[in-house]
Amino acid sequence: MDIVANPPHILHALFKLSPADLEVLITGVHAPSAAKDKIMLWNNLGENPPPSNTPWLLMGDMNEVVNQSEKMGGRPVTNSQGRDFSKMTDREGLIDMRYNGPTFTWNNGREGTELIRERLDRALANAEWLKVYPQTQISQPRTVNFAPREIVNNDDLEFLASEKVGEGNWDPIKIGHDVSISHLFYADDVFLFAKASVGNVNAIMEVLLEFGNKSGLFISPTKSKVIFPPKMCLSLKRAILSFSNIKGAPSFGKYLGVNISPNRLKIADYVDLLNKTKSRIKGWQAKLLNMASRCTLIKSVLNSYPLYVMQTTLLPNAVLEELERSCRRFLWNKVDKAHYLPRTSWDKVCLPLGLGGLGMRNLKNWNLVFMDKLGWRIIKEPDKLWVKILHARYFKRSTFLNCIPNSSDSPLWRDILKGKELLMKGITYRTGMERTFVFGFIIG
């Protein structure tokens, strides 16, 4: 561990858990209570972020309440509270990590109507951190105090689940002869899979209880859900819900503002994403920024909110066009005008800087490139679990490059196949002892 900086209220430390691991940055924060000091702190963090590819975890006492759900008692939370903190986290693409433990991390030590409780401690991570450590889990002590949080790995839970499956007490979901799924961990979320039976639910609850006794992290029934297939025996469904004491749900819900669904999402499903993206590009900001600053802000916004969704699905053209329309109006400082004459075409704006453009992204091309990237990973990373699942489901007797889309296929698979045409343009074959692929195609 190397302490790289220790300004007031902040401690930056670079870690390497092993010589082969990527270097990561963990920043500890103990924010001041004075509003002007906190603004200076968030500005300092925003002006001095780590390099773009560095996994970053920011954690500690932020001394900020962002919304009313993070406070109970006392004066209501105003719109201005936590605004500068939220701006900094949005700008740096930091995701607030959910955690196990009490909702509130501080109280004023009083009783009755004078009791005030707030969530002041939190941990946030950027996308690079979640890619390297997707199993990171944040644990808050069960007693409200000023102790910092600890990072808990899900290895123990994975061991207990695998042990139950090995004993035959937990029947995982089988995708093919060689692929089955019993559990997946991502960030602070845990997904458990099993055939629908009371016996399997009993095995899962035993695993969760044993894990809770060892770690102090117990399942929260109100924050958990059981998802069933569309066509299922109603009496079995009721028996499972009654035994687990967890509510049923038709889907996983939302992640980063977008529904997780096996079906093709409609334009209405992206309303939250559109509103959140456009709210970062406001009319009053255009009047305060010059052309270069507006361009930089647009790139920052497009590299945060829409980016996560575009990596896994093709967004509807209407959604992409609405995003680009908002960006164009903001760039030309015409947010409040329905009709205006741009200084040059958007296609030229999207050209690289070396070719006379502003380096903006053409969202349709960018979205297609992400599908192209997924196809490339299918070819180059056959041992990945998600690749094995797609292989067992869609091209077990063929190859990815020879697959033909079918109307009954999942929307994700059809989107990946749409990027295959672009992938084929960039693939060349290199002769040798074995057949290999070389990818060399770049699209703006």
N, C-alpha and C positions, 0 to 999 in steps of 0.2 A: 504494500500500500504506500502511495506517495501523496502527501499533502501538497496540493498544487497551489492553493490559495486559501487565505483565512481573513477575508475582509470582515468588517463588523456584521454580526448576526448571521454569517454564512461560513460554512466549512466545506471546501471542495476537496475530494479525495479520489485519486485514480486507483482502480483495483485491477488485478489479474488473478483470478481464482486458481489458474494453473498456467504454466508457460505457454501452452498452446492456445489458451483462450484469448478472446478479443478484450482489449482494455476498455473498461467501463468507468463512467463517472458517477459517483454518488455525492449528492450535495445535501448537507444537513442545514436546516434553517431554524433559527429561533427569532421570529420576527418581533420587532418592538411594538409597543402598544400605541404610540403616537402616530396619528394618521399621516403626517408629513414625512415621518421617518420610514413608514411602510411604503409610501409612494416612491421614495428614493431607493429603497431596497428592491422593489419590483422593477424599477427602471434600470437599476444596475444589473440585475439578472437578465433582463431583456436585451440590454446592450452588449452583454458579454456571454453569449451562449456558447456551448461547446461546439466543436466542428460538427458538420451536418450528419456524419455517419457514426457519431459516437453514441453508444447506448447510455442513456441518462436517467437516473432516478433521483427525484427531488422529494425530500421528506422532512418532516419535523413539525414544529409548532408554527403554523402560518399566521396565527392570530387574526384570522379573517373568517367572517361568516358570509357566504355567497348568496344564500337564499333563506327563506323563512323555515324550510324544512330542517335547517341546521341550527335552529334556535328554539328554545321553549322557555317562555316566561320573559318578563321585562318588556322593553319597548319593541315594537315591530321592526323587522329588517327593512331598511329603505333601499330604493333602487341604486343609490350611489355606493352602498356598502359592498366592498369586495370588487368594485368595478375595475380598478387598476390591476388587481391580482388576476382577475379573469382575462383581462386584455393580454397580460404577459403570458399566461398559460395557453391562450388561444394562438398567440403569435408564435410561440415555440412548439406548438403541436403536442402539448403535454396532456395526458389522459389521467383523470382522477381515478385512482385505483380503489375499487370498493374493498371492504374488509370485513372480517369476522369480529364481532364484539359489540359493545354498546355504541349507539348512535352518537351520543354526546361525550366529549373527551374532557370537558371542564365544567365546573359548577362553582357558584359563589359561596357554597357552604351554608346557605340559609335553608329555611323550611317553609312549607306552605306556599302562600301566594308570593312570597319574596324570593323563592327559589328561581334561579336562572341557570339554564344549562345550554351549552353551545358546543358545536363541533369545531374545534380550532386546529387539531392535529390532522394531518392528511399526508398521503404519499401520491406522487404523480410520476408517470413514466412516459417517455417518448416512444414512437413506433419502433425505433431501433432496439430499445431495451426489450420490448415485448417480443420481437423476433428472436432475440438471443435467449431470453429467459421467459418463455410463455407460461411457465408454471409458477411464476412468482405469486405469492399470496401474502397479503398484509394482515397481521393479527393485532388487534387492539386488546390490551388487558381488560379483563372483565370488571375490574374496579376502576372508577374514574379517578385518574391521577395524572401527574405530569410526566410519567415515564414515556420514553420514546417507543415507537412501534418496533417490532422485530419482523424480519423477513423469514417466512416459513415455506419450506419446499414441500411439495406434495409427494415426495418419494415414499413416505410411510403409508399414505393412503393408497398409492399405486401398488405397493407390496401387498397390503391387506386385500385389495380387490383381486389382484392376480392369484393370490393364495386361495380365495374362495372359488374362483373360476377353475383353478387346477384341481380342487377337491370335488368338482362337479356339483357344487351347491348353487352356483350362479351360472345360468345359461346366457351367454352373450348373444348378440345379434350377428348372424352369419351372413356375409355378403357373397361368399363363394366357398369352395372347399378349403382354401388356404387363408381366407381373410375373415376375421371376426372382430367385433368391437364390444368391449365391456366398459371402458372409461376413456375419457379425453379431458385434458386439462389445458385451459388457455387463460393466461393472466390470473385473475382471481375467480374464474368461473370453473365449475366442475360439472361435466356431463357424464351421466351413468346410463348405460344401455343394457337392456335385458329383454328376454321374451316375456310377454305379459302373463304373469302367474303370481299368485300370492307367495309361493315358495321363493321365487326370485326376489320379490320385494322384501321378504323376511331376511334373506341373505344380505341384501344391500343395506338394510337398516342396521344389521349386526355389525357390518363393516364401519358404517358411519359412527355408531356408538363406540366401538373400540377405538377408532381414530380420535374421537372426542375425548375419551378418558385419558388417552396418552398425551394429546396436544393441548387440551383445553378448548378446542375449537369444535363447537357442536352445531349441528344443522339448525337453521332457522326455518321452520315450516312456512312462515308468512312470506319469506323471500324465495322459497323453492316452488317448483311446479312439476307435475307429472304430465307428460305429453303422450297421447295415445294415437295409434293409426286411425284414419277416418272410419274404416269399417271394422268395428270390434264389438264383441258381445257386451251389452249394456250391464248385465249383472256382474260380469267379471270386472268391468271398469269400476263399478261401485264398490266391489269387494276390495280392490287394490287401494282405492282412495280412502276407504274406511280404515284399512289396516295401516297405511302409511301416515294418515293424518295430514296429508299434503293435498292442496287443491289441484284439480286438473286444469289444463290449458290447451287450446287448439294449436299453439305454436310457441316458439322460443321467445317471442316478443321482439323488442327492438335492440339493435346494437349500433351505437353512434348515430341514432336518429332514424335508422332505416329498419323496416321489418325483416326478420329472418323467416323466410317462407320457402317451401318446396315449389311453389307455383310462381309464375311470372308476375312480378310486381307491376302495378299500374302507376300511372302518373301521380295519382292522389297519394300513393305511398311515399312519394319523395317530397311532399310538401314541407315537412320539417327540415329536410336537408336544404331545400331551396331557401326557405326563410332564414335559416341559420347562416347560410353562405352569403345571402344578399344583405343580411343585417350588418355584416362586417364591411360592406361597401355602401356607405351612406352618403346622401347628398351633401350634408354639411362638411364631410371629410374632403370631398372633391374640391371645395372652395378654399380649403386651407392648405392643400398640397400642390406642389408643382407636378409637371408631367412625369418626371423620373420617379418621384415618390408614389404617385398613383400607380405607375407601372409595377413598382416593387410590391406595393400592397396587394395588387391583383394576383401576382405570382405567389405571394405568401398565402393568400386565401385559397387559391386553387390547389396549392400543395398541401392543404390540411383537410378541410371538411370533405370535399368530393373524392379525395384521393383514395380513401379506404374502401369506399363502395366501388369505385371504378376498377379496383384491382381484382374483383371477384365477379363482376357482372357487367353486361352492356347496358348502360342507362338508356332509357327511351330518348329518341331524338329530340322530342319536345322539351325534356328536362335539360339536355345539353344546350339546346338553342336558347332556352331561358337564361341559363347561367352565362352564356357568351353575350347575350343581349345586355344583361346587367353590367358585365365587365366593359363592354364597348361604351355604354353611356357614362360609366364612371371614368374611363380613360379619357374621353373627350370632354369631361366636365359638363355633361348634358343629362344628368340624372333626373332632373325635374322637367325634361322636355320629351314629348312623345315623338316629335319629328325633328330631325336635325341632319345636317350634311357633314359626314365624317371627313377628316383631312386626307385619309387614304383608306384603302380596303382592309378588311380584317385579315384577309389572306396574307397581305404584305406585312401586317403587324405580327403575324405568327411566324414569319421567317426568322432564322437565326440572326444574331447580331452581326455576324460576319458577312451576311448577305443583305444587309440593309434593313432588317426587321428589328423588332423589339424583343424577340425571344419568347413571345407568348406561346402558350400551348394551344394547338387545335384540339379541342376536347374530344371530338369524334375519333380522330386519328390516335390520340393518346389512349383513349379507352380501348380501342382495337389492339393497340400494342400490348396492353396488359393481358388481353386474351391470348395474344401471340406468345407472351412470356410464359403463361401457364402451359401452353402447348409445348414450348421448348423444355420446360421443367419435366413434363411427362416423359419426354424422350430421354433426358439426361439424368433424371432422378427416379428410376423405376422402383427403388426400395422405400420411397416415402409412403406412409400409410394412405394418404389421400389418393396417390397415384395407383396404389394397389386396389383401392376400392373402385376407382373409375375403370381400371383394367378388368377387374372381375365382373363389373356390371355392363360395360359397353363394348370392349374390344378384346375379349378373351381369346377368340379364334382369329384375330386379325392384328393389325398394327395401327397405331394412332394415325399415321399418315394416310392409311387406306380406309379410314372410317367414313361412313356416309351418315349424315344426320337423319334422325327419325322423329316424326311428330310426337311420339310417345316418350322421347328422351326428356331428361330434366332440363330446365332452362339454363342451368350452369353449363351442362355438357354441350348444349347447342351453341351457347355463346363461345365456348372454347373452340369449337369446330369452325365458327365464323372467322376466328383469328388464324386458322390453319392455312388459308390461302396466302395470307401475308407471310406466314412462316415459311411456306414452300419457296417463296421468292428469295428468301435469304439463306436457304440451306444449300450447301455444296457438299459433295461426297469426296472424301479423301481416301485414296487407295492405300492398301497396306496389308498387314496380316489379318486385320479385321475391318469390318465396315464401321466407319465413324462419321459423325456429322460435325460440320463446322458452320456456325451461324455468323453471318456477317451482313446484316441488313439494318439500316438505321432509318427511322422515319421521324419527321418533326411534328 
